[in-house]
């Protein structure tokens, strides 16, 4: 049975190359969120490891359903009795040179109930800040959408660069999505320009709650991420935000508000074009 009103949390981190240190900090903030009553908690992209290069993740990639990072997610969700979205972590593929950036969902018994592999890969050249990213050299893209029945409603999984592709969220909506998670590691430059407006747009155009857990700070590669983890309601209102520094962002989610909004302002029923 769906919970009408519950608390959700997004965890903001500035992860580095020490997995144990990253997991200890994640655990501290997850426990903080749970003490505040959060029943659904979202970790950011690359929460357990951000090295100097994307290819560094190959060395710490795990087999599907096995490995210390996955064990951590299972154990902490069971221990605290929460549903936990494990941002992204590297999962091995058949190739020694490629991995999947997997977003994993665990229930309050510590059981993995869903896996979404990041579809849109960040291959860009930011001339203004002399930053270049070619995720496709290391990451193999996923090709399946993921919407999961949870006690909180139908939860759609997405990751970071996916946020720039509204057709993906329309496709999630067509599968019943009511809440969306967006674990991310937006660069400081692109985050300052687009993060806020993209999150609010995805919430408004789909009349969905958006839970965006972000990396925020300086990393071993010299990269600076934007932070500003936030929870946005279906009317585009920011319910909570962590602008900088590590911390949990906690807000109350009211599914009756979502359904009333969709009923009273039925733009989703007025669509003339649909994703195929």
Secondary structure as UniProt FT lines:
FT   STRAND          5..13
FT   HELIX           19..35
FT   TURN            36..37
FT   STRAND          38..42
FT   TURN            45..48
FT   HELIX           54..60
FT   TURN            64..65
FT   HELIX           68..80
FT   STRAND          83..92
FT   TURN            96..97
FT   STRAND          99..106
FT   TURN            108..109
FT   STRAND          112..117
FT   STRAND          123..126
FT   HELIX           127..129
FT   STRAND          131..134
FT   HELIX           135..137
FT   STRAND          147..150
FT   TURN            151..152
FT   STRAND          153..159
FT   HELIX           160..164
FT   HELIX           166..174
FT   TURN            175..176
FT   STRAND          179..184
FT   HELIX           188..190
FT   HELIX           191..195
FT   HELIX           196..206
FT   STRAND          209..212
FT   STRAND          214..218
FT   TURN            220..221
FT   STRAND          224..226
FT   STRAND          229..232
FT   TURN            234..235
FT   STRAND          238..242
FT   STRAND          247..254
FT   HELIX           255..264
FT   HELIX           267..270
//
